[in-house]
Amino acid sequence: MSTTALLTEITALPPELRQEVEDFVAFLRTKTHRETKLTEREFGYAKGKVRLSDDFDSMLID
């Protein structure tokens, strides 16, 4: 769908539905911004927060 056709469809909506479109666009922008933030983690950010028991790799007893 072209931008012009999309704009025509949006302007044909009643005001309350146009508000929903505006809210959804805002949601999509924050969602996209949030996803890019998650990939910027620093190496070793969880160091010291996870602990394995000393017998973690020993055989399990049935």
C-alpha angles and dihedrals in degrees: 000000000000123000091248093052091047092050090049091052092049094048090051091060123096115259095257092055091046087056089054090052090051091050092049092051089051089050092051092051094051091044091054091046092049093051092055091050092056093060092057097077119144119241111259095017091143097042110142094012097093122059127186121201118250092248095049095121098038122110119279119240116227 
